[in-house]
Amino acid sequence: MGSRKPSPKDYYAVLGVSPESDSAEIKKAYRALVQKYHPDRLRGTEESTNASERMIEINEAFAVLGDVKRRAELNRDLAAEKAPPAPAGPSVQDWEIPLSPVQERGAAPAKRNVAVDQSVAREFLDKVKAQLLSEGGAIKFKEEDEPSWRWSVQGKTWGGNYWVGVRSLSLLNPNTAREMIGQLQALIDKRRSGWKNNFFVFIFAFETLQEGETVLKMLRAFAGREENSTSKNLVNIVVLDLNKRRSVLCGKKSGDLNCLAILHALGVS
C-alpha cells in the first residue's frame, strides 16, 4: 500500500494573499514580507532566529506562486484537499435487494419491461413470505390477516416478537407516506408485546414515486424516533421500487440474529 500524499501547503496564507490574487499582488506581498523579515534588518534582535526560518518559507511560497505551472498544480491540490469525501458504499440505511443477478461490468443495460419487472418483484416478495413461513427457525411465523397489506406474518420466540408485512402502493408520495406512518403507529401499538423485544419490518412496494427525498426523510424520521430505534422496540421500513428493483432501508439495523435472518431472506446481508 502506497503512502498517503502529504497535505499541500497553503502558500497563499504564507504570503497573506487570496487564491484570486494576480501576479502583481503576489509580488507586492512578497516584497513587503522580505523587507519585514530580512535577517540583515533584524540582526541582533530577538526576532532574528525566527526571521531566517520565516524568510525560507516566504521564498518557497513565492517560488511556487510566481511560477504559472507550479501555482496551477498547487490550486488543484488545495481544491482536492477541500473537496468532500466520496460517498461510502451502502450503509445500514441504504442497500439494494438483489432481485436479479448482478449485471456483468461493461455489459450494456438490457431494456426492461415494466410489467415483467413488477411481476418478478411481486413473485420475489411472495417467495419471501413462503420462506419465512417454512424456514423461520425458532420464530415460527404464522400468516396474519391484516387489512390493506399484501401479506403479513408474525412470529414469537421466548424473548422476541417479530412482525413482517408488505404493502403494495401504486403511488408513494409525501401524502401517502404521512398516511402510512399513522397506520404503522396504530399497527405497532396493536402488535407490540409489553415484555418481549419487538421487531417490525414494513415493506412498501411501490410502482410510482413522487418527491422521493421528502418521502425517505419522513420514513427515516419515523423509524429513527427514540421509541422505534431501541433494542426493546425496533422498526425497519424497506422502500422497494418495483420498476427499478431497488430498495432503501429506513431504520437502524438490528444485531438480533432472528431479525438479521429476516433481512437476509429479503436479500439483505
Protein Blocks (a to p, Z undefined) as FASTA:
>chain_A
ZZdddddddfklmnopafkbcfklmmmmmmmmmmmmgmklmgoiaklmmmmmmmmmmmmm
mmmmmpmklmmmmmmmmmmmmpccddddddfkbccddfbccddehiacddddfklmmmmm
mmmmmmmmmmmmmmnojnopaddddehiabdcddddfkbccdddddddfbdcfklmmmmm
mmmmmmmmmmpcfkbccddddddddfbdchkllmmmmmmmmmmpmklmcfklccdddddd
fklopacdedjddfbfklmmmmmmnopZZ
